Amino acid sequence: MAQSLNSKVDLTIKATSFAGLSSNGNVMVGNKAFEFYNERNVEDCIQIPWDTIDRVEASVLFNKSISRFVIFINEKTYFAFSTKDNKKTLRAIREYVPADRMLRSLSFWDVFKRGLMYIPNKLLHSNN
């Protein structure tokens, strides 16, 4: 049986984890960690203590709705989630993660613009 790291739970909500194949379950935001428990197999869980979280990025659509959020442990390790109410979940996470580490992710057009800016820079500094 999976053991929770939290002694007090602030929020429990239905969620989807996008780690590998998507899986449905419940997210628990508590005083010690962020936890995701798969509804089919409780042993298949993701437990992230607050002190290991580097940053949280949210995908914002049309300046108002949040489609999903990503919790980064470091630059290469991250977990993507979507809950029934992402705003409510991020407000609960904000109690434990400082505001300067809660970020808005780049939009499609921002990534596209950065790619276009990279091409001339790459051509100027090529070793031909």
CNS distance restraints for C-alpha pairs under 8 A (distance, minus, plus):
assign (resid   1 and name CA) (resid  42 and name CA) 7.30 0.50 0.50
assign (resid   1 and name CA) (resid  43 and name CA) 6.31 0.50 0.50
assign (resid   2 and name CA) (resid  42 and name CA) 6.51 0.50 0.50
assign (resid   2 and name CA) (resid  43 and name CA) 5.32 0.50 0.50
assign (resid   2 and name CA) (resid  45 and name CA) 7.64 0.50 0.50
assign (resid   4 and name CA) (resid  35 and name CA) 7.81 0.50 0.50
assign (resid   5 and name CA) (resid  32 and name CA) 6.21 0.50 0.50
assign (resid   5 and name CA) (resid  33 and name CA) 6.34 0.50 0.50
assign (resid   5 and name CA) (resid  47 and name CA) 7.61 0.50 0.50
assign (resid   5 and name CA) (resid  49 and name CA) 7.95 0.50 0.50
assign (resid   6 and name CA) (resid  30 and name CA) 5.37 0.50 0.50
assign (resid   6 and name CA) (resid  31 and name CA) 5.75 0.50 0.50
assign (resid   6 and name CA) (resid  32 and name CA) 5.02 0.50 0.50
assign (resid   6 and name CA) (resid  33 and name CA) 6.17 0.50 0.50
assign (resid   7 and name CA) (resid  30 and name CA) 7.30 0.50 0.50
assign (resid   7 and name CA) (resid  31 and name CA) 6.75 0.50 0.50
assign (resid   7 and name CA) (resid  32 and name CA) 7.35 0.50 0.50
assign (resid   8 and name CA) (resid  30 and name CA) 5.51 0.50 0.50
assign (resid   8 and name CA) (resid  31 and name CA) 5.64 0.50 0.50
assign (resid   9 and name CA) (resid  28 and name CA) 6.65 0.50 0.50
assign (resid   9 and name CA) (resid  29 and name CA) 5.92 0.50 0.50
assign (resid   9 and name CA) (resid  30 and name CA) 4.08 0.50 0.50
assign (resid   9 and name CA) (resid  31 and name CA) 6.55 0.50 0.50
assign (resid  10 and name CA) (resid  28 and name CA) 7.51 0.50 0.50
assign (resid  10 and name CA) (resid  29 and name CA) 5.59 0.50 0.50
assign (resid  10 and name CA) (resid  30 and name CA) 5.19 0.50 0.50
assign (resid  10 and name CA) (resid  31 and name CA) 7.44 0.50 0.50
assign (resid  10 and name CA) (resid  92 and name CA) 6.99 0.50 0.50
assign (resid  11 and name CA) (resid  27 and name CA) 7.76 0.50 0.50
assign (resid  11 and name CA) (resid  28 and name CA) 5.66 0.50 0.50
assign (resid  11 and name CA) (resid  29 and name CA) 5.12 0.50 0.50
assign (resid  11 and name CA) (resid  30 and name CA) 6.96 0.50 0.50
assign (resid  11 and name CA) (resid  89 and name CA) 7.35 0.50 0.50
assign (resid  11 and name CA) (resid  92 and name CA) 6.94 0.50 0.50
assign (resid  12 and name CA) (resid  26 and name CA) 6.59 0.50 0.50
assign (resid  12 and name CA) (resid  27 and name CA) 5.55 0.50 0.50
assign (resid  12 and name CA) (resid  28 and name CA) 4.56 0.50 0.50
assign (resid  12 and name CA) (resid  29 and name CA) 6.57 0.50 0.50
assign (resid  13 and name CA) (resid  26 and name CA) 5.51 0.50 0.50
assign (resid  13 and name CA) (resid  27 and name CA) 5.40 0.50 0.50
assign (resid  13 and name CA) (resid  28 and name CA) 6.84 0.50 0.50
assign (resid  13 and name CA) (resid  83 and name CA) 6.78 0.50 0.50
assign (resid  13 and name CA) (resid  84 and name CA) 6.81 0.50 0.50
assign (resid  13 and name CA) (resid  85 and name CA) 7.87 0.50 0.50
assign (resid  13 and name CA) (resid  89 and name CA) 7.98 0.50 0.50
assign (resid  14 and name CA) (resid  24 and name CA) 7.60 0.50 0.50
assign (resid  14 and name CA) (resid  25 and name CA) 5.90 0.50 0.50
assign (resid  14 and name CA) (resid  26 and name CA) 4.52 0.50 0.50
assign (resid  14 and name CA) (resid  27 and name CA) 6.29 0.50 0.50
assign (resid  14 and name CA) (resid  83 and name CA) 5.84 0.50 0.50
assign (resid  14 and name CA) (resid  84 and name CA) 5.83 0.50 0.50
assign (resid  15 and name CA) (resid  24 and name CA) 5.90 0.50 0.50
assign (resid  15 and name CA) (resid  25 and name CA) 5.42 0.50 0.50
assign (resid  15 and name CA) (resid  26 and name CA) 5.24 0.50 0.50
assign (resid  15 and name CA) (resid  27 and name CA) 5.97 0.50 0.50
assign (resid  15 and name CA) (resid  81 and name CA) 6.89 0.50 0.50
assign (resid  15 and name CA) (resid  82 and name CA) 5.61 0.50 0.50
assign (resid  15 and name CA) (resid  83 and name CA) 4.02 0.50 0.50
assign (resid  15 and name CA) (resid  84 and name CA) 6.13 0.50 0.50
assign (resid  16 and name CA) (resid  22 and name CA) 6.47 0.50 0.50
assign (resid  16 and name CA) (resid  23 and name CA) 5.55 0.50 0.50
assign (resid  16 and name CA) (resid  24 and name CA) 4.49 0.50 0.50
assign (resid  16 and name CA) (resid  25 and name CA) 6.15 0.50 0.50
assign (resid  16 and name CA) (resid  26 and name CA) 7.76 0.50 0.50
assign (resid  16 and name CA) (resid  81 and name CA) 5.64 0.50 0.50
assign (resid  16 and name CA) (resid  82 and name CA) 5.25 0.50 0.50
assign (resid  16 and name CA) (resid  83 and name CA) 6.21 0.50 0.50
assign (resid  17 and name CA) (resid  22 and name CA) 5.43 0.50 0.50
assign (resid  17 and name CA) (resid  23 and name CA) 5.32 0.50 0.50
assign (resid  17 and name CA) (resid  24 and name CA) 6.43 0.50 0.50
assign (resid  17 and name CA) (resid  25 and name CA) 7.70 0.50 0.50
assign (resid  17 and name CA) (resid  36 and name CA) 7.72 0.50 0.50
assign (resid  17 and name CA) (resid  79 and name CA) 7.54 0.50 0.50
assign (resid  17 and name CA) (resid  80 and name CA) 6.07 0.50 0.50
assign (resid  17 and name CA) (resid  81 and name CA) 4.64 0.50 0.50
assign (resid  17 and name CA) (resid  82 and name CA) 6.70 0.50 0.50
assign (resid  18 and name CA) (resid  22 and name CA) 4.48 0.50 0.50
assign (resid  18 and name CA) (resid  23 and name CA) 6.79 0.50 0.50
assign (resid  18 and name CA) (resid  79 and name CA) 7.00 0.50 0.50
assign (resid  18 and name CA) (resid  80 and name CA) 5.21 0.50 0.50
assign (resid  18 and name CA) (resid  81 and name CA) 5.91 0.50 0.50
assign (resid  19 and name CA) (resid  23 and name CA) 7.93 0.50 0.50
assign (resid  19 and name CA) (resid  79 and name CA) 6.04 0.50 0.50
assign (resid  19 and name CA) (resid  80 and name CA) 6.54 0.50 0.50
assign (resid  23 and name CA) (resid  38 and name CA) 6.66 0.50 0.50
assign (resid  24 and name CA) (resid  38 and name CA) 5.93 0.50 0.50
assign (resid  24 and name CA) (resid  39 and name CA) 6.24 0.50 0.50
assign (resid  25 and name CA) (resid  36 and name CA) 6.83 0.50 0.50
assign (resid  25 and name CA) (resid  37 and name CA) 5.46 0.50 0.50
assign (resid  25 and name CA) (resid  38 and name CA) 4.24 0.50 0.50
assign (resid  25 and name CA) (resid  39 and name CA) 4.39 0.50 0.50
assign (resid  25 and name CA) (resid  40 and name CA) 7.68 0.50 0.50
assign (resid  26 and name CA) (resid  36 and name CA) 5.64 0.50 0.50
assign (resid  26 and name CA) (resid  37 and name CA) 5.35 0.50 0.50
assign (resid  26 and name CA) (resid  38 and name CA) 6.64 0.50 0.50
assign (resid  26 and name CA) (resid  39 and name CA) 6.92 0.50 0.50
assign (resid  27 and name CA) (resid  34 and name CA) 7.36 0.50 0.50
assign (resid  27 and name CA) (resid  35 and name CA) 5.62 0.50 0.50
assign (resid  27 and name CA) (resid  36 and name CA) 4.46 0.50 0.50
assign (resid  27 and name CA) (resid  37 and name CA) 6.53 0.50 0.50
assign (resid  27 and name CA) (resid  83 and name CA) 7.72 0.50 0.50
assign (resid  28 and name CA) (resid  34 and name CA) 6.04 0.50 0.50
assign (resid  28 and name CA) (resid  35 and name CA) 5.04 0.50 0.50
assign (resid  28 and name CA) (resid  36 and name CA) 6.31 0.50 0.50
assign (resid  29 and name CA) (resid  33 and name CA) 6.54 0.50 0.50
assign (resid  29 and name CA) (resid  34 and name CA) 4.93 0.50 0.50
assign (resid  29 and name CA) (resid  35 and name CA) 6.48 0.50 0.50
assign (resid  29 and name CA) (resid  89 and name CA) 7.79 0.50 0.50
assign (resid  29 and name CA) (resid  92 and name CA) 6.77 0.50 0.50
assign (resid  29 and name CA) (resid  93 and name CA) 6.78 0.50 0.50
assign (resid  30 and name CA) (resid  34 and name CA) 6.44 0.50 0.50
assign (resid  31 and name CA) (resid  96 and name CA) 7.66 0.50 0.50
assign (resid  32 and name CA) (resid  49 and name CA) 5.93 0.50 0.50
assign (resid  32 and name CA) (resid  50 and name CA) 6.24 0.50 0.50
assign (resid  33 and name CA) (resid  47 and name CA) 6.57 0.50 0.50
assign (resid  33 and name CA) (resid  48 and name CA) 5.39 0.50 0.50
assign (resid  33 and name CA) (resid  49 and name CA) 4.03 0.50 0.50
assign (resid  33 and name CA) (resid  50 and name CA) 5.18 0.50 0.50
assign (resid  34 and name CA) (resid  47 and name CA) 5.92 0.50 0.50
assign (resid  34 and name CA) (resid  48 and name CA) 5.13 0.50 0.50
assign (resid  34 and name CA) (resid  49 and name CA) 6.27 0.50 0.50
assign (resid  34 and name CA) (resid  50 and name CA) 6.98 0.50 0.50
assign (resid  34 and name CA) (resid  93 and name CA) 7.97 0.50 0.50
assign (resid  35 and name CA) (resid  45 and name CA) 7.20 0.50 0.50
assign (resid  35 and name CA) (resid  46 and name CA) 5.59 0.50 0.50
assign (resid  35 and name CA) (resid  47 and name CA) 4.45 0.50 0.50
assign (resid  35 and name CA) (resid  48 and name CA) 6.23 0.50 0.50
assign (resid  36 and name CA) (resid  45 and name CA) 5.49 0.50 0.50
assign (resid  36 and name CA) (resid  46 and name CA) 5.03 0.50 0.50
assign (resid  36 and name CA) (resid  47 and name CA) 6.50 0.50 0.50
assign (resid  37 and name CA) (resid  41 and name CA) 7.78 0.50 0.50
assign (resid  37 and name CA) (resid  42 and name CA) 5.55 0.50 0.50
assign (resid  37 and name CA) (resid  43 and name CA) 7.57 0.50 0.50
assign (resid  37 and name CA) (resid  44 and name CA) 6.52 0.50 0.50
assign (resid  37 and name CA) (resid  45 and name CA) 4.52 0.50 0.50
assign (resid  37 and name CA) (resid  46 and name CA) 6.65 0.50 0.50
assign (resid  38 and name CA) (resid  42 and name CA) 5.34 0.50 0.50
assign (resid  38 and name CA) (resid  43 and name CA) 7.63 0.50 0.50
assign (resid  38 and name CA) (resid  44 and name CA) 5.76 0.50 0.50
assign (resid  38 and name CA) (resid  45 and name CA) 5.98 0.50 0.50
assign (resid  48 and name CA) (resid  52 and name CA) 6.92 0.50 0.50
assign (resid  48 and name CA) (resid  53 and name CA) 7.26 0.50 0.50
assign (resid  49 and name CA) (resid  53 and name CA) 7.09 0.50 0.50
assign (resid  50 and name CA) (resid  96 and name CA) 6.69 0.50 0.50
assign (resid  50 and name CA) (resid  97 and name CA) 7.03 0.50 0.50
assign (resid  52 and name CA) (resid  73 and name CA) 6.01 0.50 0.50
assign (resid  53 and name CA) (resid  71 and name CA) 6.91 0.50 0.50
assign (resid  53 and name CA) (resid  72 and name CA) 6.08 0.50 0.50
assign (resid  53 and name CA) (resid  73 and name CA) 4.80 0.50 0.50
assign (resid  53 and name CA) (resid  74 and name CA) 7.63 0.50 0.50
assign (resid  53 and name CA) (resid  97 and name CA) 7.87 0.50 0.50
assign (resid  54 and name CA) (resid  71 and name CA) 7.74 0.50 0.50
assign (resid  54 and name CA) (resid  72 and name CA) 5.52 0.50 0.50
assign (resid  54 and name CA) (resid  73 and name CA) 5.08 0.50 0.50
assign (resid  54 and name CA) (resid  74 and name CA) 5.89 0.50 0.50
assign (resid  54 and name CA) (resid 101 and name CA) 7.13 0.50 0.50
assign (resid  55 and name CA) (resid  71 and name CA) 6.19 0.50 0.50
assign (resid  55 and name CA) (resid  72 and name CA) 5.32 0.50 0.50
assign (resid  55 and name CA) (resid  73 and name CA) 7.20 0.50 0.50
assign (resid  55 and name CA) (resid  97 and name CA) 7.86 0.50 0.50
assign (resid  55 and name CA) (resid 101 and name CA) 4.69 0.50 0.50
assign (resid  55 and name CA) (resid 102 and name CA) 6.01 0.50 0.50
assign (resid  55 and name CA) (resid 103 and name CA) 7.32 0.50 0.50
assign (resid  56 and name CA) (resid  69 and name CA) 6.94 0.50 0.50
assign (resid  56 and name CA) (resid  70 and name CA) 5.66 0.50 0.50
assign (resid  56 and name CA) (resid  71 and name CA) 4.61 0.50 0.50
assign (resid  56 and name CA) (resid  72 and name CA) 6.08 0.50 0.50
assign (resid  56 and name CA) (resid 101 and name CA) 6.27 0.50 0.50
assign (resid  56 and name CA) (resid 102 and name CA) 4.94 0.50 0.50
assign (resid  56 and name CA) (resid 103 and name CA) 6.05 0.50 0.50
assign (resid  57 and name CA) (resid  69 and name CA) 5.57 0.50 0.50
assign (resid  57 and name CA) (resid  70 and name CA) 5.20 0.50 0.50
assign (resid  57 and name CA) (resid  71 and name CA) 6.62 0.50 0.50
assign (resid  57 and name CA) (resid  72 and name CA) 7.90 0.50 0.50
assign (resid  57 and name CA) (resid 102 and name CA) 6.03 0.50 0.50
assign (resid  57 and name CA) (resid 103 and name CA) 4.65 0.50 0.50
assign (resid  57 and name CA) (resid 104 and name CA) 5.25 0.50 0.50
assign (resid  57 and name CA) (resid 105 and name CA) 5.32 0.50 0.50
assign (resid  58 and name CA) (resid  66 and name CA) 6.59 0.50 0.50
assign (resid  58 and name CA) (resid  67 and name CA) 7.74 0.50 0.50
assign (resid  58 and name CA) (resid  68 and name CA) 6.05 0.50 0.50
assign (resid  58 and name CA) (resid  69 and name CA) 4.19 0.50 0.50
assign (resid  58 and name CA) (resid  70 and name CA) 6.35 0.50 0.50
assign (resid  58 and name CA) (resid 102 and name CA) 7.88 0.50 0.50
assign (resid  58 and name CA) (resid 103 and name CA) 6.41 0.50 0.50
assign (resid  58 and name CA) (resid 104 and name CA) 5.00 0.50 0.50
assign (resid  58 and name CA) (resid 105 and name CA) 5.57 0.50 0.50
assign (resid  59 and name CA) (resid  66 and name CA) 5.60 0.50 0.50
assign (resid  59 and name CA) (resid  67 and name CA) 5.78 0.50 0.50
assign (resid  59 and name CA) (resid  68 and name CA) 5.57 0.50 0.50
assign (resid  59 and name CA) (resid  69 and name CA) 5.97 0.50 0.50
assign (resid  59 and name CA) (resid 104 and name CA) 6.32 0.50 0.50
assign (resid  59 and name CA) (resid 105 and name CA) 5.42 0.50 0.50
assign (resid  59 and name CA) (resid 106 and name CA) 7.62 0.50 0.50
assign (resid  59 and name CA) (resid 107 and name CA) 7.57 0.50 0.50
assign (resid  60 and name CA) (resid  64 and name CA) 6.43 0.50 0.50
assign (resid  60 and name CA) (resid  65 and name CA) 5.68 0.50 0.50
assign (resid  60 and name CA) (resid  66 and name CA) 4.51 0.50 0.50
assign (resid  60 and name CA) (resid  67 and name CA) 6.42 0.50 0.50
assign (resid  60 and name CA) (resid  68 and name CA) 7.95 0.50 0.50
assign (resid  60 and name CA) (resid 104 and name CA) 6.88 0.50 0.50
assign (resid  60 and name CA) (resid 105 and name CA) 7.44 0.50 0.50
assign (resid  60 and name CA) (resid 107 and name CA) 7.94 0.50 0.50
assign (resid  61 and name CA) (resid  65 and name CA) 5.27 0.50 0.50
assign (resid  61 and name CA) (resid  66 and name CA) 6.07 0.50 0.50
assign (resid  61 and name CA) (resid  67 and name CA) 6.92 0.50 0.50
assign (resid  66 and name CA) (resid  86 and name CA) 6.21 0.50 0.50
assign (resid  66 and name CA) (resid  87 and name CA) 6.88 0.50 0.50
assign (resid  67 and name CA) (resid  82 and name CA) 6.70 0.50 0.50
assign (resid  67 and name CA) (resid  86 and name CA) 7.31 0.50 0.50
assign (resid  68 and name CA) (resid  80 and name CA) 7.06 0.50 0.50
assign (resid  68 and name CA) (resid  81 and name CA) 5.76 0.50 0.50
assign (resid  68 and name CA) (resid  82 and name CA) 4.50 0.50 0.50
assign (resid  68 and name CA) (resid  83 and name CA) 7.43 0.50 0.50
assign (resid  68 and name CA) (resid  86 and name CA) 6.86 0.50 0.50
assign (resid  69 and name CA) (resid  80 and name CA) 5.81 0.50 0.50
assign (resid  69 and name CA) (resid  81 and name CA) 5.58 0.50 0.50
assign (resid  69 and name CA) (resid  82 and name CA) 6.38 0.50 0.50
assign (resid  69 and name CA) (resid  86 and name CA) 7.70 0.50 0.50
assign (resid  70 and name CA) (resid  78 and name CA) 6.58 0.50 0.50
assign (resid  70 and name CA) (resid  79 and name CA) 5.54 0.50 0.50
assign (resid  70 and name CA) (resid  80 and name CA) 4.23 0.50 0.50
assign (resid  70 and name CA) (resid  81 and name CA) 6.22 0.50 0.50
assign (resid  71 and name CA) (resid  78 and name CA) 5.50 0.50 0.50
assign (resid  71 and name CA) (resid  79 and name CA) 5.25 0.50 0.50
assign (resid  71 and name CA) (resid  80 and name CA) 6.37 0.50 0.50
assign (resid  72 and name CA) (resid  76 and name CA) 7.92 0.50 0.50
assign (resid  72 and name CA) (resid  77 and name CA) 6.07 0.50 0.50
assign (resid  72 and name CA) (resid  78 and name CA) 4.26 0.50 0.50
assign (resid  72 and name CA) (resid  79 and name CA) 6.58 0.50 0.50
assign (resid  73 and name CA) (resid  77 and name CA) 5.45 0.50 0.50
assign (resid  73 and name CA) (resid  78 and name CA) 5.72 0.50 0.50
assign (resid  74 and name CA) (resid  78 and name CA) 7.10 0.50 0.50
assign (resid  82 and name CA) (resid  86 and name CA) 6.55 0.50 0.50
assign (resid  83 and name CA) (resid  89 and name CA) 7.34 0.50 0.50
assign (resid  85 and name CA) (resid  89 and name CA) 6.41 0.50 0.50
assign (resid  86 and name CA) (resid  90 and name CA) 6.07 0.50 0.50
assign (resid  87 and name CA) (resid  91 and name CA) 6.15 0.50 0.50
assign (resid  88 and name CA) (resid  92 and name CA) 6.37 0.50 0.50
assign (resid  89 and name CA) (resid  93 and name CA) 6.26 0.50 0.50
assign (resid  90 and name CA) (resid  94 and name CA) 6.00 0.50 0.50
assign (resid  91 and name CA) (resid  95 and name CA) 6.97 0.50 0.50
assign (resid  92 and name CA) (resid  96 and name CA) 7.74 0.50 0.50
assign (resid  93 and name CA) (resid  97 and name CA) 6.14 0.50 0.50
assign (resid  94 and name CA) (resid  98 and name CA) 6.47 0.50 0.50
assign (resid  94 and name CA) (resid  99 and name CA) 6.62 0.50 0.50
assign (resid  94 and name CA) (resid 102 and name CA) 7.51 0.50 0.50
assign (resid  97 and name CA) (resid 101 and name CA) 6.72 0.50 0.50
assign (resid  97 and name CA) (resid 102 and name CA) 7.25 0.50 0.50
assign (resid  98 and name CA) (resid 102 and name CA) 6.93 0.50 0.50
assign (resid 106 and name CA) (resid 110 and name CA) 5.76 0.50 0.50
assign (resid 106 and name CA) (resid 111 and name CA) 6.45 0.50 0.50
assign (resid 107 and name CA) (resid 111 and name CA) 6.44 0.50 0.50
assign (resid 108 and name CA) (resid 112 and name CA) 6.20 0.50 0.50
assign (resid 109 and name CA) (resid 113 and name CA) 6.02 0.50 0.50
assign (resid 110 and name CA) (resid 114 and name CA) 6.23 0.50 0.50
assign (resid 111 and name CA) (resid 115 and name CA) 6.24 0.50 0.50
assign (resid 112 and name CA) (resid 116 and name CA) 6.36 0.50 0.50
assign (resid 113 and name CA) (resid 117 and name CA) 6.20 0.50 0.50
assign (resid 114 and name CA) (resid 118 and name CA) 6.17 0.50 0.50
assign (resid 115 and name CA) (resid 119 and name CA) 6.66 0.50 0.50
assign (resid 116 and name CA) (resid 120 and name CA) 7.62 0.50 0.50
assign (resid 117 and name CA) (resid 121 and name CA) 6.91 0.50 0.50
assign (resid 118 and name CA) (resid 122 and name CA) 6.03 0.50 0.50
assign (resid 119 and name CA) (resid 123 and name CA) 6.28 0.50 0.50
assign (resid 120 and name CA) (resid 124 and name CA) 6.18 0.50 0.50
assign (resid 121 and name CA) (resid 125 and name CA) 6.34 0.50 0.50
assign (resid 122 and name CA) (resid 126 and name CA) 6.00 0.50 0.50
